[in-house]
Amino acid sequence: MPSTIVTLKLNGTERELIARPSTTLLSALRDTLGLMGAKRGCAQGGCGSCTVLLDGRPVVSCLIPLVTIDGSAVETIEGLAEGDRLGDVQQAFVDLFATQCGFCTPGMIMSATALLSRKPDPTRQDVTEAICGNVCRCTGYEPIIAAVLAAARRRRGAPLTNASNAEAEV
């Protein structure tokens, strides 16, 4: 099959890419566009480290053929910050020490962002289900769940005074 031109709305900006039939969304993001947030982990869709939002839904980008998403909107971790200001979920991860090595963090944050977009007041169970496709081998899941719940509270206008308050509410 010949290469084809694929048009995407990537982090709010229209982009055209030349795609071979075997090009995955992950490969296009990392190798063509230089966006390194989505990580190449298992390459089988099982670890979630390559999670991005495709038309608002979290997907593992290592399994998505680029040619199949022409005209779609893709949001990556790079698109969440506004200049030097982190997005609210990103900031909650920093504030509550929900990251160690950082390999899983972008995928976790993208899954959490999708959850909070559709459910602004999630339960702990909602968060657990939303991140169930994302594997963390360092931090453990408690700080991650606390960070997602804290970001939800912040979005609803209830700022935290410190990390211990967030952890106590989990």
PELINTA-V137843 format. One record per residue. N is the residue number from 1. RES is the residue in one small letter. OMEGA is omega in degrees with one decimal (NA if undefined). Layout:
n=N res=RES omega=OMEGA
n=N res=RES omega=OMEGA
This chain:
n=1 res=m omega=179.1
n=2 res=p omega=174.3
n=3 res=s omega=-179.7
n=4 res=t omega=177.0
n=5 res=i omega=179.5
n=6 res=v omega=177.1
n=7 res=t omega=179.1
n=8 res=l omega=166.8
n=9 res=k omega=-173.7
n=10 res=l omega=-178.1
n=11 res=n omega=175.8
n=12 res=g omega=-177.9
n=13 res=t omega=177.3
n=14 res=e omega=178.4
n=15 res=r omega=172.7
n=16 res=e omega=-179.2
n=17 res=l omega=171.4
n=18 res=i omega=-175.3
n=19 res=a omega=168.1
n=20 res=r omega=179.6
n=21 res=p omega=-177.3
n=22 res=s omega=-177.9
n=23 res=t omega=176.4
n=24 res=t omega=175.7
n=25 res=l omega=178.8
n=26 res=l omega=179.2
n=27 res=s omega=179.1
n=28 res=a omega=-179.9
n=29 res=l omega=-174.7
n=30 res=r omega=-169.9
n=31 res=d omega=-178.3
n=32 res=t omega=-173.3
n=33 res=l omega=177.7
n=34 res=g omega=177.0
n=35 res=l omega=-171.0
n=36 res=m omega=-178.9
n=37 res=g omega=177.2
n=38 res=a omega=-174.6
n=39 res=k omega=174.8
n=40 res=r omega=-177.8
n=41 res=g omega=-174.8
n=42 res=c omega=-177.1
n=43 res=a omega=179.2
n=44 res=q omega=178.4
n=45 res=g omega=-175.1
n=46 res=g omega=-173.7
n=47 res=c omega=178.1
n=48 res=g omega=-176.7
n=49 res=s omega=179.7
n=50 res=c omega=-175.7
n=51 res=t omega=173.3
n=52 res=v omega=175.6
n=53 res=l omega=177.0
n=54 res=l omega=-174.7
n=55 res=d omega=175.6
n=56 res=g omega=-178.7
n=57 res=r omega=177.2
n=58 res=p omega=177.7
n=59 res=v omega=173.1
n=60 res=v omega=-171.7
n=61 res=s omega=179.1
n=62 res=c omega=-178.1
n=63 res=l omega=-175.1
n=64 res=i omega=174.5
n=65 res=p omega=-176.4
n=66 res=l omega=-177.0
n=67 res=v omega=-177.8
n=68 res=t omega=-175.5
n=69 res=i omega=177.5
n=70 res=d omega=179.0
n=71 res=g omega=-177.6
n=72 res=s omega=173.8
n=73 res=a omega=179.4
n=74 res=v omega=175.3
n=75 res=e omega=179.4
n=76 res=t omega=178.1
n=77 res=i omega=-179.9
n=78 res=e omega=-178.2
n=79 res=g omega=-177.2
n=80 res=l omega=-179.1
n=81 res=a omega=174.1
n=82 res=e omega=-174.5
n=83 res=g omega=179.2
n=84 res=d omega=-177.0
n=85 res=r omega=179.4
n=86 res=l omega=171.7
n=87 res=g omega=-174.7
n=88 res=d omega=178.7
n=89 res=v omega=176.5
n=90 res=q omega=-178.0
n=91 res=q omega=178.1
n=92 res=a omega=177.4
n=93 res=f omega=177.9
n=94 res=v omega=-175.5
n=95 res=d omega=-175.4
n=96 res=l omega=175.4
n=97 res=f omega=-176.8
n=98 res=a omega=178.8
n=99 res=t omega=172.0
n=100 res=q omega=-178.3
n=101 res=c omega=176.9
n=102 res=g omega=-176.3
n=103 res=f omega=-178.5
n=104 res=c omega=-169.6
n=105 res=t omega=-179.8
n=106 res=p omega=178.9
n=107 res=g omega=177.0
n=108 res=m omega=-177.9
n=109 res=i omega=179.4
n=110 res=m omega=176.5
n=111 res=s omega=178.8
n=112 res=a omega=179.0
n=113 res=t omega=178.2
n=114 res=a omega=178.5
n=115 res=l omega=-175.8
n=116 res=l omega=176.2
n=117 res=s omega=-178.0
n=118 res=r omega=-177.1
n=119 res=k omega=-173.9
n=120 res=p omega=-179.3
n=121 res=d omega=-174.4
n=122 res=p omega=171.3
n=123 res=t omega=174.7
n=124 res=r omega=178.6
n=125 res=q omega=177.4
n=126 res=d omega=-179.6
n=127 res=v omega=179.7
n=128 res=t omega=178.6
n=129 res=e omega=-178.1
n=130 res=a omega=-177.6
n=131 res=i omega=-175.1
n=132 res=c omega=178.1
n=133 res=g omega=-179.5
n=134 res=n omega=-177.4
n=135 res=v omega=173.8
n=136 res=c omega=-179.2
n=137 res=r omega=-174.6
n=138 res=c omega=-168.3
n=139 res=t omega=-167.3
n=140 res=g omega=-170.2
n=141 res=y omega=-176.8
n=142 res=e omega=179.3
n=143 res=p omega=179.4
n=144 res=i omega=178.5
n=145 res=i omega=178.5
n=146 res=a omega=-179.4
n=147 res=a omega=179.5
n=148 res=v omega=178.2
n=149 res=l omega=177.6
n=150 res=a omega=177.7
n=151 res=a omega=177.8
n=152 res=a omega=178.7
n=153 res=r omega=179.7
n=154 res=r omega=178.5
n=155 res=r omega=178.6
n=156 res=r omega=176.0
n=157 res=g omega=178.8
n=158 res=a omega=-177.6
n=159 res=p omega=177.9
n=160 res=l omega=176.4
n=161 res=t omega=175.1
n=162 res=n omega=-175.8
n=163 res=a omega=-177.7
n=164 res=s omega=175.8
n=165 res=n omega=-179.7
n=166 res=a omega=-178.3
n=167 res=e omega=179.2
n=168 res=a omega=-178.4
n=169 res=e omega=-179.6
n=170 res=v omega=NA
